[in-house]
Amino acid sequence: MMLKNSEQLKNEIKGILRIEGPNVTVLDENGLREKSIDDLVHAAVFSPDENTRQMSRWLIRRAGASLGILPASIQSLYEAMGRGEAGGFTVPAINIRGLTYDTAQAVFRAALKGKVGPFIFEIARSEIGYTGQRPAEYTTVITAAAIKTGYRGPLFLQGDHFQISAGKFSKNPEGEVNAVKDLIREAIAAGFFNIDIDSSTIVDLSKPTIKEQQKNNYEVAAELTRLIRELEPEGVTVSVGGEIGEVGGKNSTVEDLRAFMDGYNEVKGAGLKGISKISIQTGTSHGGVPLPDGTIAKVSIDFGALEKISAAARREYGLSGAVQHGASTLPDEAFDRFPKTGTAEIHLATGFQNMIYDSAAFPEALRKKIYDYVRTDLMDEKKARDTDEQFIYKTRKKGFGPFKEQMWDLPAEIRQAISGSLEEKFRFLFSKLEVFGTVDVVHKFVKPVDVPLGAPGKGTGEIKPLEEYGEGE
């Protein structure tokens, strides 16, 4: 049911939730999980009324907190990995571009069945734009999926590739850095307590020494780290990631790591906590490389670089290890090698998008509508050498935003078929990455903090005061 106004919202939560000042108490968890959470999250994303949309988001976030579902930083676990007190697994970081509510439920179901501790939900700067998912919305939908599935524990929400555009930086460095700073502010306010800074795009390989090549990178990373430390809530140390090799570029080396880290530590100063992990390039590219027929070219990953850089990062700088990007389209047999090489984290995105679009359950009429949109509205992005299959493969990700509501409102049996396949894939990946049975590891090192969340209506002007929504029963 679409909740269109405050009266409908009050009726929806009556007997289900009770508002008590800045907090929400769940009165009927079964009622919340069986129906109300579906209506609330739909309103949080699509309600035409801003008051209802914002209040639904607040109710979901605070209801989640009352059930022990809290945004958290993975910092303390990564510090333990850096000290050698935890490890033997690779943390999966999952980007969800579409069908977010259903896909997140599939992640939680797989995690609950496998007693998985560390897993991250993330979204990149570019994805926020073309999928139409701002951080506050993303956090809300993930929290709602956790409530729906009965998950309890920390939510590791991550800003992935908060990236400096090389072109914009070359024309206006301050303006581009400030744009990323604004996004960091928005993300931390939304509960993203894990931020991956990607200034590897401004590494200058024309410089004569590796440190000079990395100079722009480490200076900007240090500047953004300082901002993050100023913004982090009391009791929270945001986990910050750095990057030394742009995905799709030159493979990274231990020398790159040392040049970046030494320069970064000099610039940020000894008194400021630095990054917890380092993203590197090992031969992959985001989404894989589509061949003329639309299939994906095989890649050769430099596992030696992953192993050497991860070991050096832990031994010399106390980091958790190296991070692998662009991995979701790799062959199945590759994934169990990441824990063996000490890879700290692996980022997975396009493979799940492909499973949605290519599912036999996905309606052909909607797929055709999306592809027609890509061929017409986005044709200026097609390169002269691209076949139609290559162009569609590379560009269909931008259909998730314009068609978000149509995908969300697909019949339940279609969404269940797609999310069932995704759940199987997540279970496979969790098994290969050795995160089954790691719940106790997270409980040992991670202690989530309930960060106060200002209620809508407190000085916002547009949103009605909280009291007008009542307390339910």
C-alpha positions as CSV (number, residue, x, y, z in Angstrom):
1,M,0.0,0.0,0.0
2,M,1.3,3.5,-0.9
3,L,1.3,5.7,2.2
4,K,0.6,9.2,0.9
5,N,0.1,11.2,4.1
6,S,0.7,11.4,7.8
7,E,-2.8,10.0,8.6
8,Q,-2.1,6.8,6.6
9,L,1.3,6.5,8.3
10,K,-0.2,6.8,11.7
11,N,-2.7,4.1,10.9
12,E,0.0,1.9,9.5
13,I,2.1,1.9,12.7
14,K,-0.8,1.8,15.2
15,G,-0.2,-1.2,17.5
16,I,3.1,-1.9,15.7
17,L,5.5,0.9,16.7
18,R,5.4,3.4,19.6
19,I,7.2,6.7,19.4
20,E,8.9,7.6,22.7
21,G,10.7,10.9,22.3
22,P,13.8,10.3,20.1
23,N,13.3,6.6,20.1
24,V,10.9,4.0,18.7
25,T,9.7,0.8,20.4
26,V,8.6,-2.2,18.4
27,L,5.3,-3.4,19.9
28,D,4.5,-6.1,17.4
29,E,7.6,-7.5,15.6
30,N,5.7,-10.1,13.7
31,G,3.2,-7.5,12.4
32,L,6.2,-5.3,11.5
33,R,7.9,-8.0,9.6
34,E,4.9,-9.5,7.9
35,K,3.4,-6.3,6.5
36,S,4.2,-2.9,8.0
37,I,7.9,-2.9,7.1
38,D,7.0,-3.4,3.4
39,D,4.7,-0.5,3.4
40,L,7.0,1.7,5.4
41,V,10.0,1.1,3.2
42,H,8.0,1.7,0.0
43,A,6.8,5.0,1.5
44,A,10.4,5.9,2.5
45,V,11.5,5.6,-1.1
46,F,8.4,6.5,-3.2
47,S,5.8,8.4,-1.1
48,P,4.9,11.6,-3.0
49,D,4.6,13.4,0.3
50,E,8.0,14.6,1.7
51,N,6.7,14.5,5.3
52,T,5.7,10.9,5.0
53,R,8.9,9.9,3.2
54,Q,11.1,11.4,5.8
55,M,9.1,10.2,8.7
56,S,9.0,6.6,7.3
57,R,12.8,6.7,7.1
58,W,13.2,7.8,10.7
59,L,10.7,5.2,11.9
60,I,12.6,2.4,10.1
61,R,16.0,3.6,11.3
62,R,14.8,3.9,15.0
63,A,12.8,0.7,14.9
64,G,16.0,-1.1,13.6
65,A,18.0,0.4,16.5
66,S,15.5,-0.8,19.0
67,L,16.0,-4.3,17.6
68,G,19.8,-4.1,17.7
69,I,20.3,-3.3,14.1
70,L,22.8,-0.4,14.0
71,P,25.1,1.2,11.4
72,A,28.6,0.4,12.5
73,S,32.3,0.8,11.5
74,I,34.4,-2.2,10.7
75,Q,37.5,-0.3,11.9
76,S,38.1,-2.4,15.1
77,L,37.9,-5.7,13.2
78,Y,40.3,-4.4,10.6
79,E,42.7,-3.2,13.3
80,A,42.6,-6.7,14.7
81,M,43.4,-8.1,11.3
82,G,46.3,-5.7,11.1
83,R,47.6,-7.1,14.4
84,G,47.2,-10.7,13.3
85,E,44.4,-11.3,15.9
86,A,41.8,-12.0,13.2
87,G,41.9,-13.2,9.6
88,G,41.7,-16.2,7.3
89,F,38.7,-14.7,5.5
90,T,38.0,-11.9,3.0
91,V,35.2,-9.5,3.7
92,P,32.7,-9.2,0.9
93,A,31.5,-5.7,0.1
94,I,28.3,-5.8,-2.0
95,N,27.1,-3.0,-4.2
96,I,23.3,-3.1,-4.8
97,R,22.2,-1.1,-7.8
98,G,18.6,-2.3,-8.2
99,L,15.8,-4.3,-6.5
100,T,17.7,-3.1,-3.4
101,Y,15.1,-4.2,-0.8
102,D,14.8,-7.8,-2.2
103,T,18.5,-8.1,-2.9
104,A,19.5,-7.0,0.6
105,Q,17.1,-9.6,2.0
106,A,18.8,-12.2,0.0
107,V,22.2,-11.1,1.5
108,F,20.8,-11.3,5.0
109,R,19.2,-14.7,4.5
110,A,22.4,-16.1,3.2
111,A,24.4,-14.5,6.0
112,L,22.0,-15.8,8.7
113,K,22.1,-19.3,7.3
114,G,25.9,-19.3,7.2
115,K,26.4,-17.4,10.5
116,V,28.4,-14.8,8.6
117,G,29.9,-12.0,10.6
118,P,31.6,-9.4,8.4
119,F,29.8,-8.3,5.2
120,I,29.4,-4.8,3.8
121,F,26.7,-3.0,1.9
122,E,28.2,-0.3,-0.2
123,I,27.4,2.2,-3.0
124,A,29.8,4.2,-5.1
125,R,29.6,7.9,-5.9
126,S,28.7,7.1,-9.5
127,E,26.1,4.5,-8.5
128,I,24.4,7.0,-6.2
129,G,23.7,9.1,-9.2
130,Y,22.6,6.7,-11.9
131,T,20.6,4.4,-9.5
132,G,18.8,7.3,-7.8
133,Q,19.8,6.1,-4.3
134,R,21.1,8.8,-2.0
135,P,22.9,7.6,1.2
136,A,19.9,8.2,3.5
137,E,17.6,6.1,1.3
138,Y,20.2,3.3,0.9
139,T,20.6,3.1,4.7
140,T,16.9,3.0,5.2
141,V,16.3,0.2,2.7
142,I,19.1,-1.9,4.0
143,T,17.8,-1.5,7.6
144,A,14.3,-2.4,6.4
145,A,15.6,-5.6,4.8
146,A,17.4,-6.5,8.0
147,I,14.2,-6.1,10.0
148,K,12.3,-8.1,7.4
149,T,14.6,-11.1,7.6
150,G,15.1,-11.1,11.4
151,Y,18.8,-10.0,11.2
152,R,20.4,-8.6,14.4
153,G,23.8,-6.9,14.6
154,P,25.9,-4.3,13.0
155,L,25.2,-2.9,9.5
156,F,28.5,-2.1,7.8
157,L,27.4,0.6,5.3
158,Q,30.2,1.9,3.0
159,G,30.7,4.7,0.6
160,D,32.5,3.0,-2.2
161,H,34.8,4.8,-4.6
162,F,34.1,8.3,-3.3
163,Q,36.2,9.2,-6.3
164,I,38.0,12.3,-7.5
165,S,37.3,12.9,-11.2
166,A,40.6,13.4,-12.9
167,G,39.1,15.6,-15.6
168,K,37.3,17.9,-13.1
169,F,40.3,17.9,-10.8
170,S,42.6,19.1,-13.6
171,K,40.3,22.1,-14.2
172,N,39.2,22.9,-10.7
173,P,41.0,20.9,-7.9
174,E,39.4,22.7,-5.0
175,G,35.9,22.4,-6.5
176,E,36.2,18.7,-7.2
177,V,37.6,17.9,-3.7
178,N,34.8,20.0,-2.2
179,A,32.2,17.9,-4.1
180,V,33.6,14.7,-2.6
181,K,33.6,16.4,0.8
182,D,29.9,17.2,0.5
183,L,29.2,13.6,-0.3
184,I,31.2,12.5,2.7
185,R,29.1,14.8,4.9
186,E,25.9,13.4,3.5
187,A,27.1,9.8,3.8
188,I,28.3,10.0,7.4
189,A,25.0,11.7,8.5
190,A,23.2,8.7,6.9
191,G,25.1,6.1,8.9
192,F,27.9,5.3,6.4
193,F,30.6,4.7,8.9
194,N,33.0,3.2,6.3
195,I,34.3,5.4,3.6
196,D,36.6,4.4,0.7
197,I,38.5,7.4,-0.7
198,D,39.5,7.0,-4.3
199,S,42.0,9.6,-5.3
200,S,44.0,7.0,-7.3
201,T,42.5,8.7,-10.4
202,I,44.9,11.6,-10.0
203,V,48.1,9.5,-9.7
204,D,50.5,10.9,-12.3
205,L,52.5,8.2,-13.9
206,S,54.5,10.8,-16.0
207,K,56.4,11.8,-12.9
208,P,59.9,10.4,-12.5
209,T,59.6,8.8,-9.0
210,I,56.9,6.7,-7.5
211,K,56.4,9.1,-4.6
212,E,55.9,12.0,-7.0
213,Q,53.4,9.9,-9.0
214,Q,51.4,9.2,-5.8
215,K,51.7,12.8,-4.4
216,N,48.3,14.1,-5.5
217,N,46.7,10.9,-4.4
218,Y,48.1,10.9,-0.9
219,E,47.6,14.6,-0.3
220,V,43.9,14.5,-1.2
221,A,43.4,11.3,0.7
222,A,44.9,12.9,3.8
223,E,42.8,16.0,3.4
224,L,39.6,13.9,3.1
225,T,40.7,11.8,6.1
226,R,41.0,14.9,8.2
227,L,37.4,15.8,7.3
228,I,36.1,12.4,8.1
229,R,37.7,12.5,11.6
230,E,36.1,15.8,12.2
231,L,32.6,14.5,11.2
232,E,32.6,11.1,12.8
233,P,30.0,10.7,15.6
234,E,31.1,10.4,19.2
235,G,32.1,6.8,19.9
236,V,32.6,5.9,16.2
237,T,35.9,5.7,14.4
238,V,35.0,5.6,10.7
239,S,36.9,3.0,8.7
240,V,38.7,4.8,5.9
241,G,40.1,3.1,2.8
242,G,42.7,4.4,0.4
243,E,43.6,3.4,-3.1
244,I,46.9,3.3,-4.9
245,G,45.9,1.9,-8.3
246,E,42.9,2.9,-10.4
247,V,40.9,-0.2,-11.4
248,G,41.6,-0.9,-15.1
249,G,45.0,0.7,-14.9
250,K,48.6,-0.3,-14.1
251,N,48.9,-3.2,-11.7
252,S,50.0,-2.1,-8.2
253,T,53.3,-2.9,-6.4
254,V,54.6,-2.9,-2.9
255,E,56.7,0.2,-3.9
256,D,53.4,2.0,-4.8
257,L,52.1,1.1,-1.3
258,R,55.1,2.4,0.5
259,A,55.2,5.7,-1.6
260,F,51.6,6.3,-0.9
261,M,51.6,5.4,2.8
262,D,54.8,7.2,3.7
263,G,53.5,10.4,2.0
264,Y,50.0,10.0,3.4
265,N,51.3,9.6,7.0
266,E,53.6,12.6,6.6
267,V,50.8,14.8,5.3
268,K,48.1,13.7,7.7
269,G,50.3,13.9,10.8
270,A,51.1,11.4,13.5
271,G,48.1,12.3,15.8
272,L,45.4,11.5,13.3
273,K,44.1,7.9,12.8
274,G,44.7,6.9,9.2
275,I,43.3,4.4,6.7
276,S,42.5,0.7,7.6
277,K,43.0,-0.9,4.2
278,I,44.4,-0.2,0.7
279,S,42.7,-0.8,-2.6
280,I,45.0,-1.9,-5.4
281,Q,44.9,-2.8,-9.1
282,T,45.5,-6.5,-10.0
283,G,44.3,-6.7,-13.6
284,T,40.5,-6.4,-13.3
285,S,38.1,-3.8,-14.5
286,H,34.7,-2.7,-13.2
287,G,32.0,-4.9,-14.8
288,G,34.6,-6.9,-16.7
289,V,35.5,-6.3,-20.4
290,P,32.6,-7.1,-22.7
291,L,33.5,-8.7,-26.0
292,P,31.7,-7.8,-29.3
293,D,29.1,-10.6,-28.7
294,G,28.4,-9.3,-25.1
295,T,30.2,-12.0,-23.3
296,I,33.0,-11.2,-20.8
297,A,36.7,-11.6,-21.5
298,K,38.7,-13.7,-19.2
299,V,41.2,-11.8,-17.0
300,S,44.3,-12.9,-15.3
301,I,44.5,-11.6,-11.7
302,D,47.8,-10.9,-10.1
303,F,47.3,-12.8,-6.9
304,G,51.0,-12.4,-6.2
305,A,50.5,-8.6,-5.9
306,L,47.5,-9.2,-3.6
307,E,49.6,-11.4,-1.3
308,K,52.7,-9.3,-1.3
309,I,50.9,-6.0,-0.8
310,S,48.5,-7.4,1.9
311,A,51.5,-8.8,3.8
312,A,53.4,-5.5,3.6
313,A,50.4,-3.5,4.5
314,R,49.9,-5.5,7.7
315,R,53.5,-5.8,8.6
316,E,54.7,-2.2,7.9
317,Y,51.6,-0.1,8.4
318,G,49.1,-2.2,10.6
319,L,46.5,-2.2,7.9
320,S,44.0,-5.1,7.4
321,G,45.4,-5.8,3.9
322,A,44.7,-5.1,0.3
323,V,41.3,-4.7,-1.3
324,Q,40.2,-6.3,-4.6
325,H,37.8,-4.3,-6.8
326,G,36.0,-5.4,-9.9
327,A,35.6,-9.0,-8.9
328,S,32.0,-10.0,-9.3
329,T,32.3,-11.2,-12.9
330,L,35.4,-13.4,-12.2
331,P,35.0,-17.2,-12.7
332,D,33.8,-19.2,-9.7
333,E,37.1,-20.9,-9.2
334,A,38.9,-17.6,-8.5
335,F,37.1,-16.7,-5.2
336,D,38.7,-19.1,-2.8
337,R,42.1,-17.7,-3.6
338,F,41.4,-14.4,-2.0
339,P,41.5,-15.6,1.6
340,K,44.6,-17.6,0.8
341,T,46.4,-14.5,-0.3
342,G,45.4,-12.5,2.7
343,T,43.1,-10.2,0.8
344,A,41.2,-8.1,3.4
345,E,38.1,-7.1,1.3
346,I,36.6,-7.8,-2.1
347,H,34.1,-5.6,-3.9
348,L,31.3,-7.2,-5.8
349,A,28.7,-5.4,-8.0
350,T,28.1,-6.0,-11.7
351,G,27.6,-9.8,-11.4
352,F,24.5,-9.2,-9.3
353,Q,23.2,-6.6,-11.8
354,N,23.7,-9.2,-14.5
355,M,21.8,-11.8,-12.6
356,I,18.8,-9.5,-12.3
357,Y,18.7,-8.4,-16.0
358,D,19.5,-11.9,-17.4
359,S,17.1,-13.8,-15.1
360,A,14.6,-15.9,-16.8
361,A,12.1,-14.5,-14.3
362,F,12.7,-10.8,-15.3
363,P,9.8,-9.7,-17.5
364,E,10.9,-9.5,-21.2
365,A,8.6,-6.4,-21.7
366,L,10.3,-4.5,-19.0
367,R,13.8,-5.5,-20.1
368,K,13.0,-4.3,-23.7
369,K,11.7,-1.0,-22.3
370,I,14.9,-0.5,-20.4
371,Y,17.1,-1.4,-23.3
372,D,15.1,0.9,-25.6
373,Y,15.7,3.7,-23.1
374,V,19.5,2.9,-23.2
375,R,19.5,3.0,-27.0
376,T,17.7,6.3,-27.2
377,D,18.4,8.4,-24.2
378,L,22.0,7.3,-23.6
379,M,23.1,6.8,-27.2
380,D,25.6,9.6,-26.8
381,E,27.6,7.3,-24.5
382,K,28.1,4.7,-27.2
383,K,31.7,4.5,-28.6
384,A,32.2,4.1,-32.3
385,R,33.8,0.7,-31.9
386,D,31.0,-0.7,-29.6
387,T,28.7,-3.3,-30.9
388,D,25.1,-3.1,-29.7
389,E,25.7,-6.0,-27.3
390,Q,28.8,-4.3,-25.8
391,F,26.9,-1.0,-25.5
392,I,23.9,-2.5,-23.8
393,Y,26.1,-4.5,-21.4
394,K,28.1,-1.5,-20.3
395,T,25.2,1.0,-20.1
396,R,22.2,-1.0,-18.8
397,K,23.3,-0.2,-15.2
398,K,21.9,3.2,-15.8
399,G,18.4,1.8,-16.2
400,F,18.1,1.1,-12.5
401,G,17.3,4.7,-11.6
402,P,14.7,5.6,-14.1
403,F,12.9,2.2,-13.7
404,K,13.5,1.8,-10.0
405,E,9.8,1.9,-9.0
406,Q,8.7,-0.4,-11.9
407,M,11.3,-3.0,-10.7
408,W,10.3,-2.5,-7.1
409,D,6.6,-3.2,-7.9
410,L,7.2,-6.3,-9.9
411,P,4.9,-9.2,-8.8
412,A,6.1,-11.0,-5.6
413,E,6.7,-14.3,-7.4
414,I,9.1,-12.6,-9.9
415,R,11.1,-10.8,-7.2
416,Q,11.2,-14.0,-5.1
417,A,12.6,-16.0,-8.1
418,I,15.3,-13.4,-8.7
419,S,16.2,-13.0,-5.0
420,G,16.3,-16.7,-4.6
421,S,19.0,-17.0,-7.2
422,L,20.9,-14.1,-5.7
423,E,20.8,-15.8,-2.3
424,E,22.4,-18.9,-3.7
425,K,25.1,-16.8,-5.2
426,F,25.7,-14.9,-2.0
427,R,26.0,-18.2,-0.1
428,F,28.5,-19.5,-2.6
429,L,30.6,-16.4,-2.3
430,F,30.4,-16.3,1.5
431,S,31.6,-19.9,1.5
432,K,34.5,-19.3,-0.9
433,L,35.6,-16.2,1.0
434,E,35.7,-18.2,4.3
435,V,33.2,-15.9,6.2
436,F,30.9,-18.7,7.2
437,G,30.9,-19.1,11.0
438,T,32.5,-15.7,11.7
439,V,29.7,-14.1,13.7
440,D,31.6,-14.4,16.9
441,V,34.7,-12.7,15.4
442,V,32.6,-9.6,14.7
443,H,30.9,-9.7,18.1
444,K,34.4,-9.9,19.7
445,F,35.8,-6.8,18.0
446,V,32.9,-4.6,16.9
447,K,30.7,-2.8,19.4
448,P,28.1,-0.7,17.5
449,V,27.1,2.7,18.9
450,D,23.5,3.9,18.8
451,V,24.1,7.3,17.2
452,P,21.3,9.8,17.9
453,L,19.1,10.4,14.8
454,G,17.3,13.7,14.8
455,A,13.6,13.3,14.3
456,P,11.9,14.9,11.3
457,G,10.2,18.1,12.2
458,K,12.8,19.5,14.5
459,G,13.5,22.8,12.8
460,T,13.3,21.5,9.3
461,G,10.4,23.7,8.4
462,E,9.0,21.5,5.6
463,I,8.4,18.3,7.7
464,K,5.6,18.3,10.2
465,P,6.5,18.0,13.9
466,L,7.0,14.5,15.3
467,E,4.1,15.0,17.8
468,E,1.6,15.1,14.9
469,Y,2.3,11.4,14.2
470,G,1.2,10.2,17.6
471,E,2.6,7.3,19.5
472,G,0.6,4.4,18.2
473,E,-0.6,1.9,20.8
